[in-house]
Amino acid sequence: QVQLVESGGGLVQAGGSLRLSCAASGRTFSTYAMGWSRQAPGKEREFVAGISRSGSSTHYADSVKGRFTISRDNAENTVYLQMNSLKPEDTAVYYCLAQSGAWYEVFISEYEYDYWGQGTQVTVSS
């Protein structure tokens, strides 16, 4: 099992940037493909980004492509989500996800992930 703890959320103005971090503990971090999902109030959950165990394969939702970047540091057991050019519609609780997979495999739906963090709130003001 793996435990996931997100941090880095907060309040930012539109056009600003935030970097979310997710620290993993438990089983070896490099065993897991990682991802981020989000849920805004009154809306369905939306998968945001995924990254393979190797870090060389990534996938983004169309809504964040070109603005968000997912990365990982296997030595630090941490996955990041760099969010630039933030918009009010990016306001949501952001969840870190983990799933065992092949070295270059990236999962592109939150339904494929077995492990979830508790979430961190991101609020973008207009």
Long-range contacts (C-beta under 8 A, 24 or more apart in sequence): 1-26, 1-27, 1-115, 2-26, 2-27, 2-29, 2-31, 2-32, 2-98, 2-115, 4-96, 4-97, 4-98, 4-115, 4-116, 4-117, 4-118, 5-96, 5-117, 5-118, 6-94, 6-95, 6-96, 6-117, 6-118, 6-119, 6-120, 7-120, 8-120, 9-94, 9-120, 9-121, 9-122, 10-121, 10-122, 10-123, 11-123, 11-124, 11-125, 12-86, 12-122, 12-123, 12-124, 12-125, 13-124, 13-125, 14-86, 14-87, 14-88, 14-124, 14-125, 14-126, 15-85, 15-86, 16-86, 16-124, 17-82, 17-83, 17-84, 17-85, 17-86, 18-83, 18-86, 18-122, 19-80, 19-81, 19-82, 19-83, 20-80, 20-81, 20-83, 20-94, 20-96, 20-120, 20-122, 21-78, 21-79, 21-80, 22-78, 22-79, 22-80, 22-81, 22-96, 22-117, 23-77, 23-78, 24-77, 24-78, 24-79, 24-98, 25-77, 29-74, 29-77, 29-78, 30-74, 31-100, 32-98, 32-99, 32-100, 32-101, 32-115, 33-98, 33-99, 33-100, 33-101, 33-105, 33-106, 33-107, 34-70, 34-72, 34-79, 34-96, 34-97, 34-98, 34-99, 35-70, 35-96, 35-97, 35-98, 35-99, 35-107, 35-110, 35-113, 36-70, 36-79, 36-81, 36-94, 36-95, 36-96, 36-97, 37-94, 37-95, 37-97, 37-110, 37-113, 38-90, 38-92, 38-93, 38-94, 38-95, 38-122, 39-92, 39-93, 39-95, 40-89, 40-91, 40-92, 40-93, 43-92, 45-110, 46-92, 47-108, 47-109, 47-110, 48-81, 48-94, 49-81, 50-97, 50-106, 50-107, 50-108, 51-79, 51-106, 52-101, 52-102, 52-103, 52-104, 52-105, 52-106, 53-101, 53-102, 53-103, 53-104, 53-105, 54-103, 54-104, 56-104, 57-104, 57-105, 57-106, 58-106, 59-106, 59-107, 59-108, 63-89, 64-90, 83-122, 86-122, 86-124, 87-124, 88-124, 88-125, 88-126, 89-124, 90-122, 90-124, 91-122, 91-123, 91-124, 92-121, 92-122, 93-119, 93-120, 93-121, 93-122, 94-119, 94-120, 94-121, 94-122, 95-119
